């Protein structure tokens, strides 16, 4: 199965097994909005809890808040979002389709990089063991030509983005002969800026003075509460404030399933530091956050850093942690050194001081901020796309198995009486009633045992416990491992401990 087929499989599997549904589906859906189903919500909650515990519980100097989605509209003026939270848009005059100009160019460069990869694959096959990839990359004329094109476009693109040069952005699209995927033509309009915030109004009057924005990031709720939190928790700098919650963006290129949504959830942490120390903290958080992603247990080669081509209006250093989704390496988390931009700006717009008295320096200052911001939905997508595997078994049949990290799996253990008679269901319920107090457990007595195992594999349940006639004689059950499908006979009294040792989030936290 190639990447494209795998991605389609992830989307259809997510729907079929109750992870993710298109929003408002019976009304033909709502573009770039999705609902989480029974197993999706469990997975999402588990990821959120893992993030929260690893931030708040494991750091004595990080505390949490939950600020409102509606905020005073001036906040978005102060943060720069009203003036600068824009995407460069371009329309194709023939198809009337609208695109992000930067995405068209990035996709073009990614396609060129794919061409290089394909050439290398072909050469590997042709030359076999003698193949020297480094030499080939440096000397093959076709490859150097493609690489030169990428380098030239990249330099021009970086400059145009940094200087907000919309005319040159359009010219790059024209020069690269980028065509609209729908009409196939190069008939492009001018590039112009489009603000991504959703607006609404508060109260009964639809006057502009009542206009509010749905927050495009959760971070501002942390900034405006900085002093409230610092005073009530008596935190000393350096310290952090963590928050998870919904954010809204009127994304133009809404595609790739839950990768780019109009309503999504962020998990953000603002770390307040002494001015001048921010770049050290930035490096520190870059490292820590990559370790957090690695702790999920997927191959480390699936993650990489990418420095920003264009720094946001508030940052003096920024990078992404990218994950290799089925459609290529893309941003999973952003890490930004946001300077004192936000707090200073809120001081200016609100007229209130947002300063910290540092007892060690015996002076007051506006702290600098290092931010870590990861998309919860993108983390769900990374986990689903990495976990879903279709295996061919010895008997030639196939099974779909979700190899979700145990501590994040929606259902941790299933209790399955072999038959619906002879007292097996009662024995099963006895075990289920015990396990459900500790973790999310399912009891299932419908269909053949084989079908029930497959259902649990498909939603990623790490363990299945089968109650059979021997259980009634000697109180033993079988425990089946999702990944190996191996079954072992154990005493029923040991199930709770064996399962909890393997699925408990505490074990994952210890590894951090
Ligand atoms: N406060 C900083 C901030 O919002 P960002 O890089 O724009 O930075 C942070 O967003 C993270 O939020 C991204 O790395 C991504 O995981 C997630 N995210 C952003 N836009 C998204 C969207 N439209 N759909 C899903 N997730 C999104």
Boltz pocket constraint, residues with backbone or C-beta under 6 A from the ligand:
constraints:
  - pocket:
      binder: B
      contacts: [[A, 216], [A, 217], [A, 218], [A, 219], [A, 249], [A, 251], [A, 258], [A, 259], [A, 260], [A, 261], [A, 262], [A, 264], [A, 265], [A, 266], [A, 268], [A, 331], [A, 332], [A, 333], [A, 334], [A, 371], [A, 373], [A, 374], [A, 375], [A, 376], [A, 377], [A, 378]]
      max_distance: 6.0
